[in-house]
């Protein structure tokens, strides 16, 4: 677990330049997702979370869509397993709760499901492919 993690929530105009290099590194370069699938029309209407290292580098991000879905969770490879992703996830859950959602939903990569389960999410529905990667929908009640 990392020491103090400061998660900042931003609107897209302030977040875009900060979060896109990390998202492209994780999704496009590391996981092979085509850039045109990684970028979408939802970014401008989402709340974006980001965490910076002490050196100012963006090391984690995620977003909350207006319908209560969480997505685009990405943590820099060197920072995985240190609590940074969990801090982003919990900040987005808190933002959803503040907006009055009864639950949050996300589409987890199958390999990431144990991470989300540790944060109170449960899988539902069938597995499906998204950008060539197996996923399953998960939800967490905020009641």
Secondary structure, DSSP 8 states (H G I E B T S, - for coil): --S---EEEEEHHHHHHHHHHHHIIIIIIIT---HHHHS-TTGGGSEEEEEE-TTS-EEEEEEE-TTSEEEEEEE-GGGTTTTHHHHHHHHHHHHHHHTT-SEEEEEEEGGGHHHHHHTT-EEEEEEEEETTEEEEEEEEE--
